[in-house]
Amino acid sequence: MSVRVLFVCMGNICRSPTAHALFREAVTAAGLGDKITTDSAGTHAHHIGNPPDARATATALARDIDVTDLRARQVCEADFEQFDYIVAMDRDNLSSLEASCPRAMQDRLSLMLDWVEGWGDEVPDPYYGGDEGFIRVFDMLTEASQGLLAHIASSHGLAGRS
């Protein structure tokens, strides 16, 4: 059994690939790489095929997280069936997902910051700001990734490294 997690933002070049890479690293560190798979996508088609934003890449690499293998893609209809958790970065993207997601699968949708306390409701888009925004988003996503992983491990009875 594999639990599949999809992270979603607008263009899939800043927030969702960062969440993807952070969560993938947390899963690997927990020894659950064979039980949890991760992907990311965007609600819009603006950047399909592009690597993550250079600022997101630099922020991640400065903290030993590699996002360079990731490429932007758009959410597709099959994602709603294939993924157990579809995690949006903000309410606008969650609304887009809700509009496309079959009613029977709406319970798979959540906001990233639902999985952590103290950061508010939404992961802000750092695209139009400076480096500080990317650092803040990285910190938010790091904590939220840990909360989501703990929830998945507990809910699905997954045991990794102690």
N, C-alpha and C positions, 0 to 999 in steps of 0.2 A: 504494500500500500504506500502510495506517495501522496503527500499533501502538496497542492500546487498553489502558489501565491503570485498574483500579478499586481504590480504597482503602477499607478496611472497618474499622469499630469497632463498638461495641455500638449506640449510638443515632444515630450520624451527625450529632452536633452539636458535638463537640469535636475529637477527634484526626483522624478521616478527612476532614472538610471542610478542616481546616488542611493536611493532607497534599495534598489535592486542589488547593487554591489555590497552595501552595508549588511543587508539581510543575508545575502549569500555567504558573506564572511562569518556572520554570527552563527548561521546554520552549520557551516564547516567546523568552526571552533567548538560547537556543541556536539560534534560527532554525528550530526543528523543529515549529512549530505546525501545519503542514500534514501532518505525518507521525506525530504522536503525539496521541492524544486521551485525556482524563482524566475520571474521574467518581468519585463516592464513594457509599457506602451503609452501612447498619447491619444487623447481624444480627437486631436486635429492632425492633419496630414502635412503640416508645414515642413517638417524636418526628416521625413522618411529616408532611411539609409544613412543619415548623418551620425557621427560620433557624438558623445556628450559635449556640451559647451566646454571650452577650454578652461574657464574658471572653475567649473564643477570638477573637471579632471584634475586641475592643480590642487584644489582643496582636498580632494580625496587622496591623491598621491602623497600630499604632505602628511597624511595620517595613515599611510601604508595601506590604502584601499585602492585597488585597481579597477577603473571603469573603462579602460581603453578597448576592451573587447566588445563592448556593447554598441548597438546601432539602433537608432530610433525606428519605431514602427507604429502603426496606428492600431487601436483596438479594433478587433473584428468580431463578428457575430459568434464565431466558434469559441472565443475566449470565455463567454458566459457559461458554456458547458464544461470547458476544459479546466477552469480554475475554481478552486474551493474558496479562495479569498481574493477579492478584487478590491484593492485598497487605493482610494483616491486621495490626492494631496490637499484638495480644497473642495468647497461646496459647489462651485461652478462645474468642476469636472465630475463630481459625484452626481449632480443633476443630469449631466450629459449621459452618464452611465445608466442612471435610473430610467431615462427616456428610451434607451436601447435594449435594456436588459429584460428578458422575459420575466413575467410576474413571479413564476415559480422559483426563480433564482435570485430575487431581490435581496434575500437574506445573506448572500455572498458579498454584498457591497458594504464598505465601511470607509470612514475617514482615517487617515494615518494616525492622527493625534487622538483617535478614540482609544489607542493602545498605550497611552502614557498620560500622566497628569502633569500639570504645571506649565504647559506650553500653549494653552489656548485650544482653539478648534481647528485651525487651518495652518498648513505649511505654506508660508508666503512664497510667491514666485520671485526668485532673486535675479531673474534675467536682466531687468532694466536697472539694477542697482550696482553697487560696488562689491568688492571682495568680501566685505563684512557680512553681507547678506548670504553669501554662499557658506561662510563659516557657521553662521547662526543656523541655517537650514541643515547643515551637516550634523550639528549637535542635536537638533530636534530629531532628525531621522535616526541617529544613533540610539537615542533613548527609546524612541517609539519602536524601533526594530527589536530591541530587547524585550519590550512588553508584548509585542505581537508573537515573537518566538516563544515566550513563556506561556502565553495563552494557547498556542497551537500544540506545544509539547504536552501541556496539561490536558487539553480537550481531546486530544487524539491518542493519549497514552504512549507518547513517544519517549523513549529513554535514550539518551546519548551518553557522552562522557560525564563522569561525576566531577 
